[in-house]
């Protein structure tokens, strides 16, 4: 009996010393679209991959948490976060003052810009030689936009006389551009190049604007979104992102999909 008691005490001590079932590994749920090439999308064999996915795995690996990805349509991304459907948004979401009223963001891990794509032969002249907007030439031009994006905000602020067509997916938007149902689209230039312009389907199309980086509208970049009130987790995420910037991992992630880095090494005091 005494031997059994001693054995039980020893087992209990070992469990206490090495963690045992006293504390389970932290698991964080990450929301993303799962259809947004090349940032978060599924390969032909169903594997979730992309720059955002690499960033999420890198950050959670540093803070010691398991990752569970949750696919969510873009238009419902913020409501789903606030409803606790997942813990983080790692979905190329631009940091804006409007969004920061509802949620918090990490330091940026990607630049946030926009650019117009249209037919090379259209000669729409939507921008002047100095890169400024030729607002008068937007009158009657059909502009394709994905719903609930900062590109819609840019159009409303800069060229409200344009005719806007809204789309639930980028795929539908590109298809309408090819078929002539929209004259131009405004989207992420990195994605536009890889998904469309570098493909046979986009050979008659090109960029018809300079790179637009209006921080008042697009924000300072793309960050990891988190519900308010989770400052400790946010601080851990920021520390992990700073590490990924300093050790070259963010550039390594980008070079898997682009011939250049897509972050700013000097963002928000990263040394």
C-alpha positions as CSV (number, residue, x, y, z in Angstrom):
1,X,0.0,0.0,0.0
2,X,2.8,2.4,0.9
3,X,4.6,1.5,-2.3
4,X,1.5,2.3,-4.3
5,X,1.1,5.6,-2.5
6,X,4.7,6.5,-3.1
7,X,4.3,5.6,-6.8
8,X,1.2,7.8,-7.1
9,X,3.0,10.7,-5.5
10,X,5.9,10.3,-7.9
11,X,3.7,10.2,-10.9
12,X,1.9,13.3,-9.6
13,X,5.2,15.1,-9.1
14,X,6.3,14.3,-12.6
15,X,3.1,15.5,-14.1
16,X,3.5,18.8,-12.2
17,X,7.2,19.2,-13.2
18,X,6.7,18.5,-16.9
19,X,3.3,20.1,-17.6
20,X,1.4,16.8,-18.2
21,X,-2.3,17.5,-18.6
22,X,-2.1,20.5,-16.3
23,X,-2.0,22.9,-19.2
24,X,-2.9,22.3,-22.8
25,X,-1.0,24.0,-25.7
26,X,-2.4,27.3,-26.7
27,X,-4.5,27.2,-29.9
28,X,-5.4,30.3,-31.8
29,X,-8.0,30.4,-34.6
30,X,-7.0,32.5,-37.7
31,X,-9.6,33.9,-40.0
32,X,-8.9,34.3,-43.8
33,X,-10.7,34.0,-47.1
34,X,-8.9,30.9,-48.3
35,X,-9.5,32.1,-51.9
36,X,-7.3,35.2,-52.1
37,X,-4.3,34.2,-54.3
38,X,-1.4,34.6,-53.6
39,X,-2.0,35.6,-50.0
40,X,-4.3,32.9,-48.6
41,X,-5.6,30.3,-51.0
42,X,-5.8,26.5,-51.5
43,X,-3.6,24.7,-53.9
44,X,-5.0,22.1,-56.4
45,X,-4.6,19.4,-53.7
46,X,-6.5,21.5,-51.1
47,X,-3.5,22.7,-49.0
48,X,-4.0,26.2,-47.6
49,X,-1.0,28.4,-48.5
50,X,0.1,31.9,-49.4
51,X,1.9,34.9,-47.9
52,X,-0.7,35.5,-45.1
53,X,-0.7,31.8,-44.2
54,X,3.1,31.9,-43.9
55,X,3.0,35.0,-41.7
56,X,0.3,33.4,-39.5
57,X,2.3,30.2,-39.0
58,X,5.5,32.2,-38.4
59,X,4.0,34.4,-35.8
60,X,2.2,31.6,-33.9
61,X,5.3,29.4,-34.1
62,X,7.3,32.1,-32.3
63,X,4.7,32.7,-29.6
64,X,4.3,28.9,-29.1
65,X,0.6,28.5,-30.2
66,X,-1.0,26.0,-32.5
67,X,-2.8,27.5,-35.5
68,X,-6.3,26.6,-36.7
69,X,-7.4,28.3,-39.9
70,X,-11.1,29.3,-40.4
71,X,-12.3,30.2,-43.9
72,X,-14.5,33.3,-44.0
73,X,-16.0,35.4,-46.8
74,X,-14.4,38.9,-46.8
75,X,-17.6,40.9,-46.3
76,X,-18.2,39.0,-43.0
77,X,-14.6,39.0,-41.7
78,X,-14.9,41.7,-39.1
79,X,-18.3,40.7,-37.8
80,X,-17.0,37.1,-37.5
81,X,-14.0,38.3,-35.5
82,X,-16.2,40.3,-33.1
83,X,-18.5,37.3,-32.7
84,X,-15.5,35.2,-31.6
85,X,-15.6,32.9,-34.6
86,X,-11.8,33.2,-34.6
87,X,-9.1,34.9,-32.6
88,X,-7.1,36.7,-35.3
89,X,-7.6,38.0,-38.8
90,X,-4.6,37.3,-41.1
91,X,-6.2,38.1,-44.4
92,X,-4.4,41.0,-46.0
93,X,-6.6,43.4,-44.1
94,X,-5.5,47.1,-44.4
95,X,-5.1,49.0,-41.2
96,X,-7.5,52.0,-41.3
97,X,-8.9,54.4,-38.7
98,X,-12.4,53.2,-39.5
99,X,-11.6,49.6,-38.8
100,X,-9.5,50.5,-35.7
101,X,-12.7,51.8,-34.1
102,X,-14.0,48.2,-34.0
103,X,-10.8,46.2,-33.6
104,X,-7.0,46.4,-32.9
105,X,-4.2,45.7,-35.3
106,X,-0.6,44.5,-35.1
107,X,2.3,46.4,-36.7
108,X,2.1,46.1,-40.5
109,X,3.4,43.0,-42.2
110,X,2.6,44.1,-45.8
111,X,2.3,47.3,-47.8
112,X,-1.3,48.4,-48.8
113,X,-1.7,50.0,-52.2
114,X,-4.1,50.0,-55.1
115,X,-3.9,50.2,-58.9
116,X,-6.2,50.2,-61.9
117,X,-6.2,47.5,-64.5
118,X,-7.8,47.8,-67.9
119,X,-7.4,47.1,-71.6
120,X,-4.2,48.4,-73.1
121,X,-6.0,49.7,-76.2
122,X,-8.8,51.6,-74.4
123,X,-6.8,54.9,-74.0
124,X,-9.0,56.0,-71.1
125,X,-6.5,58.6,-69.8
126,X,-7.7,58.3,-66.2
127,X,-4.5,59.8,-64.8
128,X,-2.3,62.7,-65.9
129,X,1.4,62.5,-66.7
130,X,2.3,63.6,-63.1
131,X,0.2,60.8,-61.6
132,X,-2.7,62.9,-60.5
133,X,-6.3,61.8,-61.1
134,X,-8.0,63.0,-64.2
135,X,-11.4,63.0,-62.5
136,X,-13.4,64.2,-65.5
137,X,-12.4,61.2,-67.6
138,X,-13.9,58.9,-65.0
139,X,-17.4,60.0,-65.8
140,X,-19.4,57.1,-67.1
141,X,-16.4,54.7,-66.7
142,X,-17.5,51.3,-65.3
143,X,-15.1,50.5,-62.4
144,X,-15.2,47.0,-60.9
145,X,-14.5,46.6,-57.2
146,X,-14.6,43.8,-54.6
147,X,-17.2,44.5,-51.9
148,X,-16.2,46.0,-48.5
149,X,-12.7,47.1,-49.6
150,X,-10.7,50.3,-49.2
151,X,-10.7,50.6,-53.0
152,X,-14.4,51.6,-52.7
153,X,-13.5,54.3,-50.3
154,X,-10.9,55.7,-52.7
155,X,-13.4,55.8,-55.6
156,X,-16.0,57.6,-53.4
157,X,-13.4,60.2,-52.3
158,X,-11.6,60.8,-55.6
159,X,-14.0,60.0,-58.5
160,X,-17.6,59.8,-57.3
161,X,-18.7,60.3,-60.9
162,X,-17.5,56.8,-61.9
163,X,-20.0,54.0,-62.3
164,X,-19.2,51.3,-59.7
165,X,-19.9,47.6,-60.1
166,X,-19.4,45.5,-56.9
167,X,-18.3,41.9,-56.9
168,X,-18.2,39.2,-54.2
169,X,-15.0,37.6,-55.6
170,X,-12.0,38.7,-57.6
171,X,-12.6,35.9,-60.0
172,X,-16.0,37.3,-61.1
173,X,-14.5,40.8,-61.3
174,X,-11.7,39.6,-63.7
175,X,-14.2,37.7,-65.8
176,X,-16.3,40.8,-66.3
177,X,-13.2,42.8,-67.2
178,X,-12.3,40.3,-69.9
179,X,-15.9,40.2,-71.3
180,X,-16.1,44.0,-71.4
181,X,-18.9,44.3,-68.8
182,X,-16.6,46.6,-66.8
183,X,-14.0,49.0,-68.2
184,X,-11.4,48.9,-65.5
185,X,-11.0,47.3,-62.1
186,X,-9.2,48.6,-59.0
187,X,-7.3,46.0,-57.0
188,X,-4.1,44.9,-55.4
189,X,-1.3,45.3,-58.0
190,X,0.7,42.3,-56.7
191,X,-2.3,40.0,-57.0
192,X,-3.3,41.5,-60.3
193,X,0.1,40.7,-61.8
194,X,0.3,37.1,-60.6
195,X,-3.3,36.2,-61.0
196,X,-4.2,37.9,-64.2
197,X,-1.7,40.1,-66.1
198,X,1.0,37.4,-66.2
199,X,-1.5,34.9,-67.6
200,X,-2.8,34.4,-71.1
201,X,-6.2,35.7,-70.1
202,X,-4.6,39.1,-69.3
203,X,-2.4,39.5,-72.3
204,X,-4.5,42.4,-73.7
205,X,-4.6,44.2,-70.3
206,X,-2.2,46.1,-68.2
207,X,-1.9,48.7,-65.4
208,X,-3.7,52.0,-66.4
209,X,-2.7,54.0,-63.4
210,X,0.3,54.6,-61.2
211,X,0.6,52.8,-57.8
212,X,-1.8,54.6,-55.4
213,X,-0.7,54.6,-51.8
214,X,-3.0,57.2,-50.2
215,X,-2.5,56.3,-46.5
216,X,-5.6,58.3,-45.4
217,X,-7.7,55.8,-47.4
218,X,-5.6,52.6,-47.6
219,X,-4.0,52.9,-44.2
220,X,-0.4,52.4,-43.3
221,X,-0.3,48.8,-44.4
222,X,-1.7,45.4,-43.7
223,X,-1.8,44.0,-40.2
224,X,-3.1,41.1,-38.1
225,X,-6.5,42.0,-36.7
226,X,-7.6,41.2,-33.2
227,X,-10.6,42.0,-31.0
228,X,-10.1,44.8,-28.5
229,X,-9.2,44.0,-25.0
230,X,-6.5,41.4,-25.8
231,X,-3.4,43.6,-25.3
232,X,-1.2,40.9,-24.0
233,X,-1.7,38.7,-27.1
234,X,-1.3,41.8,-29.3
235,X,2.0,42.6,-27.7
236,X,3.2,39.0,-28.2
237,X,2.1,39.2,-31.9
238,X,4.0,42.5,-32.4
239,X,7.1,41.1,-30.9
240,X,6.9,38.0,-33.2
241,X,6.4,40.1,-36.3
242,X,9.4,42.3,-35.4
243,X,11.4,39.1,-35.2
244,X,10.2,38.0,-38.6
245,X,11.2,41.3,-40.1
246,X,14.6,41.4,-38.5
247,X,15.6,37.8,-39.3
248,X,14.5,38.1,-42.9
249,X,11.6,35.7,-42.7
250,X,9.0,38.2,-44.1
251,X,11.2,38.8,-47.2
252,X,11.6,35.0,-47.6
253,X,7.8,34.5,-47.5
254,X,7.4,37.3,-50.1
255,X,10.0,35.8,-52.5
256,X,8.0,32.6,-52.7
257,X,5.3,34.6,-54.7
258,X,6.9,37.9,-55.9
259,X,10.4,39.0,-57.1
260,X,10.5,41.5,-54.3
261,X,9.8,42.1,-50.6
262,X,6.4,43.5,-49.8
263,X,6.9,45.0,-46.3
264,X,8.7,48.0,-44.9
265,X,11.5,47.2,-42.5
266,X,11.2,50.5,-40.7
267,X,7.5,50.3,-39.8
268,X,6.6,51.5,-36.4
269,X,10.0,51.5,-34.8
270,X,11.2,48.0,-35.7
271,X,14.9,48.1,-35.2
